[in-house]
Amino acid sequence: MASRVVVVGGGIIGLAAARELVSRGNDVVVLEKETGWAAHQTGHNSNVVHAGLYYKPGSLKARMSVAGNASMIAFARDNDVPVDVCGKLVVATANEELPRLAVLAERAEANGVPARRVSATEAREFEPEVSAVEALHVTSTAIIDYPAVCAALVRSLDGQDLRLSSPALGIRPGAQGGVEVATPQGVVRGDVLVNCAGLHADAIARLAGLSPSARIVPFRGEYYELREDRRYLVRGLIYPVPDPDLPFLGVHLTRMLDGSVHAGPNAVLALSREGYRWRDVSPAHLADVARFPGTWRLAKRFARTGVEEVLRSFSRRRFAASLARLVPAVGEHDLVRAESGVRAQAMLPSGALVDDFLIDQAPGQVHVLNAPSPGATGALEIAKHVADLAVTHLR
């Protein structure tokens, strides 16, 4: 008789994990609290298939994004999901950024990412409007439609028990072993619980009786788009050289599959777990964040950066100035507000942001506690790892 695994979360990682578990002979129940799949992080990101450029060699992020780049592109092509392997430029706009660009090139080589340093003249052959003293051209970066990937994953799960509008309200051990999950429609029973709840992953872990090793702190990523008559300024993907002392990559420019050009994200602390706007405020969430010592330690460490991000959130002029470092022709009147996303970032009590993917376990339980970008890129590889762990709990 097949084992039954209860997967909480219907984003790309939850659906990919379900698919992988089914491929190994298990039955799955997928519980998603929203009325549709890919409702949060998966459906509110820049749709980039990352190359694996930035991550510490040997880390889960490095291994799973490099392998995930290949497997995600192959999955898209096999399932008629739109994908464009367009490559990207990482641009050094000043001489003082060149040492960091060199380190990035070394990391690309260590991770097996196809990339080469190019001169300013060569960079402008790819992006005529770019400002660069030198750049790194990464050939394997792609643009994809992640909600369409999720739709394909759902189709691959035909015959399994997929439940929308089914939040997990309570989790307890089953009377005969396994796990029981209370939902508005009744109790769901399974042999193992797999938690892929993203923004709510730590809350689900606590609901299951764990004291998770990290806390989810949501950051809102705010985007603009270039006006349609200014889209010609960007041909593909243009990124800055990241500052290793800062937790995010910085604002960048991304041409989407429909020809639009996204600009961002600006990163600010969200005021609720699903805080897509400043007015989305949860007093209970804010009280919880305020009680967590890591919040204050992070705020102290990045006070200046945090203030700058907030100022940029309210100033289209400041946002445009950040983009103009990469493409000088971009001005504030070229920008139109676009949809925001919220990143589920795990934080330790020390205030350190968890840099790698993080998975906690307990008897009969696997909890994916940190899988932000490049989580979507590596989803099929994360799914294999999660399934490996889940199977150990079925023996």
N, C-alpha and C positions, 0 to 999 in steps of 0.2 A: 504494500500500500504506500502511495506517495506521501512524503511529508508535506506539511502545509506551513508556509511561511507568511506571516503578516507583515506587510511593508507599509509603514506610515510615511506618506508624502508622495505626491503625484507630479513632482518635477522631473527633470531629465535624469537625475541620479536614481531616484526611487523607481522610475519606470525601467531604466537600464538594468538596475539590480534585479527587478522582477523578471525581466526577460532572461537574464543570465541564470537565475535560479530555475526557471522553467526549463531552460535548455539542459539542465542537469537532472531533470526528472522530478522536480518538485512542483507542487501546486502553490499558487500565491493568491493572497487577498491583498489588494492595494487600497488603502484608505486615504482619500484626499478630502480635506475639509472644504475646499472651494467647489464651485459649480462647473469648473473646467480644469483641464490639465495645464501644467506649466504656467500657473497663474501668477507666480511671484518672480524669483530670481531668473528662472529660465526664460520667462516671457518678457523680462524688462532688462535686457542687457544689450551689448553692442554687437552680438552675433558674430564674434570673432572666433575662429578656430586657431588657437595660439600655437606657436611653434615649439615652445619649451625653452625659450631664450634666457629668461631671467632667473631661473630657480637654481638653488644650490645643487651641484652635481651629486647624484646618488639619492637625493630626497624623493619622497613620493611624488611631489609636484613635478620634478624634473622628469622622472621616469614615466609617469602617467600622462603628462602633457605631450611628450615627444611621441610615445606610442599612441596616445589618444588622437593626436593630429592625424596620423595615418588611418586609424580605425574609424574615426568619425567621418573623414572624407570618403572612405570606402563605403561606410554604411549609407551615407547620403546618396552616393552614386548608385548603389544597389537598390535603393528604395525611392528613387525619383524625387529626392529632396534637393532643392536648389543649393548649389555650392559653387564658389568661385575661388580658386587658388590664385590669389592676386599678388601675394607677397606684401612686404611692408618696408618702410624706411624708418630706422631709428636715427634721429638727427642730432648731431652736436652743433649747436648754434654759436658756440664760442670756444676759443682755444682751451680754456680751463676745463671744459667738458671732455676733452680728448682722452685723458687718462681713464676716465670712467667708461668711455666708449671702447677703449682697448680691453679693459677688464670684461666688458660685456661680450666682446668678440671671443675672448678666451673661454668664457663660460659657454658660449654657443658651441665652440669646438669640443669642449669637455662633454657637453650634453648630446653631441651628435646632431646639432641643428645646422642645416645648410644656410650659411651666411657668409658674406664677405664685406670687407671695408671698401668704401668707394669714395672718390674725391668729390669735392663740391660740384665740379662740372658733371661728373657721372650721376650724382644725385639729382641734378636738374634735368637729366635725360629721363629719369623716372617721374619727377615732379617738378615741372618747369617753374613753379611759383615758390618753391621751398627756399628757406634760408639755411645754409649749412656751410660749415668749414670742412666737415667730413660727415659720413653717415655709414650705417651698417645696413646692408640690403639683405633681408631675410626672405627667402624664396618660398617657404612652405606655409606661411601664414595664409589663412583663407577666411572668407566670409560665407556664412551659412544662415539658414532659417531654423533656429533651434525649436520654436514651437512646432514646425513641420517635422523635425526629427522626433519630437514627442508624439505627434500624431502617428508616425510610422511605428514607433515603439508600441503604442496602444494597439495598433492593428496586429502587430506580431503577438500580442497577448490575447488574441481572440479565444474565447472559451474559458479564460480565467475570470476570477471574481474581482472586477474592478468597480470601486464604489466612489462616486462623487458625493459631495455634500455629507461627508461622513467623518467628522472630526473624532479624534480619540479623546474621550472624556475621562477615562480611567483605565489603568493597566495593572493587572495582578497575576500572580502565578495561577495556573489552572489546577483544579482539584486533582486531576490525574496527570499532572505534569504539563509542560508547555506554558502557554500564556493565554490570558483572556483580556480582550480589549473592549471596553464599553463604548458604544457609539449611540447616536440618537435612534438608530434603527434596531438596536439590540446588541447582544454580546457576540463578538467575533473570537473564535478560538483557533489557535495555531500551535505549532511545535516550537517555532522560533519567532522572535520579533526583530525586524530590521527597521531602524529609525533613520529615515532620510528626510526629515521634516524641515531642513534648511533654517529659516528664520526662527523656527520654534523647536529646533533640535534639542537644545538644553532643557527646555520645558518638558518635552516628551520624555527625556531621560529621567528627569526628576519624578515625573508621573509614574514611571516604571520602577521607582525606588532607588535610583542611582544618585550619587553625588557627583555630577559630571566634573571632569578635570578642568573645564574651561566654561566661560559664560559667553553666550552670544550677545554681541553689542552691534546693533544695526547701524550702518552708515548709508545715508542716501547719496546716490550718484546722480547729479543734476546735469542734464544735457541741453544743448541747443542744436539746431540744424542750420546749415547755410541756406539762405534764400535760393530759390530755384535758379535764378539768373546768375548766381555766384558759385554754383556747384562746380563749374569748370576749373576753379582754383585748385581742386584736389582730385587727383586721378585714382588714388588707392588709399593706403593707410600711412599716416605720418605720425610718429611717436617721438616724444622727447627722450633724451638720455635720462633714465631715472636717477633720483638722488637716493643713494643707499641708506641714508639716515631717515628717510621718510617712508611711511607704510604703503603709499600708493604710487602709481606710475606717473601721475600728472595728466593734465588735459591733453588730448590728442584728437586727431581728425580721422574719420573712418567713412569711406564710401560704402554704402549699403547695396544690397542686391537690387533694390529698386532705383538706384541712381542717386538717392538722397545722400547727403553728407552729414553725419553726426559729429558733434563737437563736444568733448567732455571726457570723463565726468569730473565735475567739481565734487568734493567729498565732504559732507557734514554729518554730524551725529544726528540720526533720525530720532524723533521724539515719540515714536512708537515702533513696534516691531514691523509694522507695515506702513511706516510713515513716509509716504511718497510726496507729501507736501508739508510745508511748515505748519499748516493748520491741523495736520493729523497728529494729535497729541493724546497720549495715554498717561494720565496721572499715575496709575498703578505701575506702568512700565518705568516712568521717570523715577518713581520712588525706589523701585528695584535697582535701577542703574545707580542711583545715588548711594544706595547702601553697599554697593560692591566696591571694595577698596581699589580694585584695578582701574576703575573709571577715573579716579582722582589722580592716580599715578600717571596714567596716560595723558590726562589733561595738562599736568605739570610739565611733562616731557615735551609735548608738542603744542604748548600754549600759543606760540607765535604763529605756527602753521595753521592751527585751528582758527585763530582770529582771521587770518588771511582767507581761509576757505569760506568762512561765514560772510566776510565782506564781499567776496567774489560772488557768493550766492545771491546777493541783493544788487549787484552791479553788473549790468551787461557790458559796460565799458571795461571793467577789470577783467571780465571773462575774455573779451575780445583781445585785450592786451596780452593775455597769456597765450592765446592762439597765434597772435601776430609774431611771437618769437619764432614760430615754426613757419608760418606763411604770412609775411608782412602785409600782403594785400587785404587780409581779413580785418574788417572794421566792425564796430558795434552795430551798425545798421545792416550788416550782412547776416545777423543772427536772429533766429526765431526760436522761441521756447519749444522744447520737445519733452517727451515723456521721461520721467525720472525712474530710477531703479533703486532698490534697497539691497545692500550687500550684507549677508550674514557673516560677520567676522567674529571668530572666537578670540577671547581675551583671557589671559591668566590673571590670578589675583595680584601678581607683581605689576600689572599694567602692560605687560608685553603682549603684543598681538601675536597669535599663533601663526607662524610663518608657513608651516607645512599642513597638508591634509592631516586630520586628527580623527581617529576612530577609537571609541571606548567600548569595552565589552563587560558583560556580566553573564552568569549562567542563563543560557537561552536567549541572549539579547546581543545585538550589534547596533551601535549608535554612531552614525556619521556626524561628528560634531563640528567639523571645519572642512568645508569644501567650496570656498569661494573661487573666483577666477584663479586658475583655469579649470574649475570644476566641471563646467559644461564641456570643454574640450576633452577632458579626460574621463568623461562619464562612463564610457564603455569599459575603460580599464579599471576605474574605481569599482564598477559593478563586479568585475571578476574578483577583485580583492575582497569585496564585501561578501560575495558568494562563497569564497574560500573560507572565510571566517564563520559564516553562517553554517556551513556544512559541518564544521568541527563541533558545533552545538547540537547537531542532529545525530551524532554517533552515540 
